[in-house]
Amino acid sequence: MYLSQVRRLYHERLDKKAFKMAIVLMLRDLKPQERAQKIEELTQKEFDIPYSRKKMLSRSAIYQWLKEYREADDRAGVLLARPRCDRGVFRKLTEPQKKALMRWRHDNPYRSAAELREELMAHDITSQGPVPSTATITRFLRSVGLDRRTLVRTRRESGSAKVRLSYEASHPQSIWLADTKGPDLYVQDPANAGQLVLARPILFVDDHSRYYTAFSYVLEETEKTVMLLFRRAIALFGVPDILYVDRGSPYMGKSLERAAALVGCRVTHTKVRDPAAKGKVEKAFQYIYQKLETELLLRTPPPTIGQANEYLAALITQDYHRRIHSSTGQTPEERFLSFPPKYRRFVSDKALTMIFLPFEKAHVTKTGLIRLNKRQYLAPDLRLYNKWVEVRYDPLDLSKVYVWFQDEFFGEANLYVPDDDYLNRQELIEKMKTAPEITLPSPEETPPYTYLERKLAAYRLEVEMNSDLNEELALNKAKKQTVRAELLKVNPPVGTDYDTDSSTALDAGGFAHLLSRLLKRSFAAHERLLIHTAWRVYGPFSEEMVRQTVGRLFGESHPASDLSGFLDALRIAAESWPAKS
């Protein structure tokens, strides 16, 4: 029995005893006629009986208390609650159910009482008889020594542990945490039949909503696999402001840092040997171990890497993302997707493909050649000659590379293969000397030669594509500043394409998000329904009108919890707002 339950029962017994003793002491010295009259008065009154739903006292109960008090040898312990005579007897559990519960909990201590009850109803042999409650299952497992606290050894923090304060990002897409868990799961080795290999899960978690933006089991924990998952998450949900990782080798590479910088994300690292700094992602790994890996370890034969990832995706999307989180009070899916799309920063697939390629620093010679991987490439721009550049390349196609300089894309550098064979050149010269005389046709008989024009058109198209890519990255960085300015109530930079206009009408999502920021609280489902209904009936509302109306109500000490009052004021203001302007 847990210590908190023991304390609760102790105080419950004392409070009930004090109430009963007060009634007895009030009646014990009275004469029979007076006692009967007083008991009649007590039975007509309502009492706040400790730890009881009853409000009235019966005459038989009062006389029973008086009898127990007079006949008791030890009056200090009289009137205490008596233990149940059927304590330890579970009448609603059949023998097959008891055996199944003991077997299932022994195999995996992380199976909850609700899950065990659901499993009992799924089998014919255990679904016969009365349906037990979760409390009955919990008490039974505790009585046989199979409660979770007994089976699982909890780690005690050392006395020198750091004191940490709780922290949460102000909005989604602000901070993503990423980490890899130590090996616990063995899967079938795809390269060697009949052998097992360790599989490690990699997770990307949004700090504000606890939503898993990317997850996968991998056989090799490398920078390449981390960048692949990070790129996949950006393509789906947009670019985060900060990526918070530890100092493991897959997260310390220059390719990850440079790729994140180009899309407008800053990579920060924890201190050395400080795993508790990423407590949210460590808690996520604990959930995956308890709900998934402990079950997969019992399977024979062990799963393949594809099956493990399929189970992982099913568990996260069907259970975790749709379960109310104890810290936020919302489901991760609802909290993460409530962030307005206009505040998310997306990057095209073409830019992501190019940016997340491996890169190396290379020097451009005075003759415009780039030496990389024992090959030479011709630089695409004269301005790069005799400078150090970043060269990104596809390991499967080394015929060309992509050249970047000072976070700007300059184009493709094609493979340069000079003809250095002296004998071949001499043979070509001899053939030219002995070649027969050729009679050329007139220019009117042949079409014009447009090779140079076609090359010029291809060059202009390539320059235009490069310009679009650089403009895209510039707009992405400008949007990051604008989103940060709106969320932090800072004026956005002037001159960008994302400057906001306070007179512009807000859509339903923007209206709900602005109210959430102004009132400094999140909304429940029924409150969001009220907001969307008000916008649909009386909207759309301009940002300036919303800010002025809410500010006026705050000046009048209007409570932030009264959402209906704010919506009524906005409705009235919306009817007269065009006349004011």
ABEGO torsion letter per residue (X at the ends): XBAAAAAAAAAAAAAAAAAAAAAAAAAAABBAAAAAAAAAAAAABBBBBBGBABABBBAAAAAAAAAAAAABABAAABGBBBBBAABGBBAABBAAAAAAAAAAAAABAABBAAAAAAAAAABAAAABEBBBBAAAAAAAAAAAGABAAAABBBBBBBAABBBBBBBBBABBGABBBBBBBBBABBBBBAABBGBBBBBBBBBBBBAAAGBBABBBBBABBBAAAAAAAAAAAAAAAEBBABBBBBABAAAABAAAAAAAAAAGBBBBBBBBGBAAABAAAAAAAAAAAAAAAAAAAABOBBBBAAAAAAAAAAAAAAAAAABBBAAAGBBAAAAAAABBAAABBBBBAAAAAAAABBBBBBBBBAAGBBBBGGBBBBBABAAABGBBBBBBBBAABAABBBBBBGGBBAEBBBBBBBBABAAAAAAAAAAAAABBBBBBBBAAABBBBAAAAAAAAAAAAAAAAAAAAAAAAAAAAAAAAAAAAAAAGBBBBBGBAABBBAABBBBAAAAAAAAAAAAGBBBBAAAAAAAAAAAAAAOBBBAAAAAAAAAAAAAAGBBAABAAAAAAAAAAAAAAAAAAX
